[in-house]
Amino acid sequence: MQIGATTKIYGVLGQNISYSLSPLLHNACFQHFGMDAVYLAFSSQEERAENLLEALDTLQICGVNLTIPYKTKIIPTLKDLDPYAKKIQSINTLKRTEQGWKGYSTDGYGFLAGLSNMSLSLQETDFHCIGAGGAATAVAHALLEKNIKSLSLSNRNSDPLEHLFEQLKQNYPHAKIQIQAPKKGAVLVNCTPVGKDSVSFSAPKEWVEDAKAVIDLLYFPLASPLLRFAQSLGKPTQNGLPMLFHQARLSFEIWHQILPPIEVMEESIQHKL
């Protein structure tokens, strides 16, 4: 790939993102389509969130993906939100337009697309989400849009958990949503970074023992402590790679009006894994 003065710049923006596979995915797609563009990783600090858009404009960045902690924090600074992103108040994709920056959420779509690998009947399944940040918000909304049997929530910090609960109840008044431990036989979904250190557990082991299946949105490590324990019990498991691929594909389509082959993305990270 030859980078020059006309090369369009995209990237992923967050804290401590040296682990991110997104540059590999998107640059492989640029190469596949013969596009004069590059995708980079931008690390920033949370306390400077209000200055990020100005910095992106100055550098003529065309689009970015957002990760922790910006999926909700950057929303007040935006000119425009996609209707679904406005509803869930969480974004992971920014596109620079003539009117200013517009925010989108592709996480929920990515989660549901990846979930198809597990052959679950969603309307007959209880789910439990661990976490109350941007990823948990997107996952919870996506699940409730599909009329799942019930959703329970937990988080170490009660304030964001209560906020998420109230938001969900307002948007889905007839859904069964509770703040409580998971029901026996629920699908457990870790939406937090706990476990990234390959040591920490994001849920009590008894929750895993009672779970129907376990999903961890982490993909580094490929098998978090939560997933390794679930696998030792013979539980169906899934890491965050399927969600990563599918949310990236939709982000790419938002920016370029073309949906890249998932095979290109999968092949791009094989040497990294």
Secondary structure by P-SEA (a helix, b strand, c coil): ccccccbbbbbcccccccccaaaaaaaaaaaaacccbbbbbbbbbcccccaaaaaaaaacccccccccccccccccccccccaaaaaaccccbbbbccccbbbbbaaaaaaaaaacccccccccbbbbbccccaaaaaaaaaaaaacccccccccccaaaaaaaaaaaaaacccccccccccccbbbbbbccccccccccccccaaaaaaccbbbbccccccccaaaaaaaaaccccccaaaaaaaaaaaaaaaaccccccaaaaaaaccccc
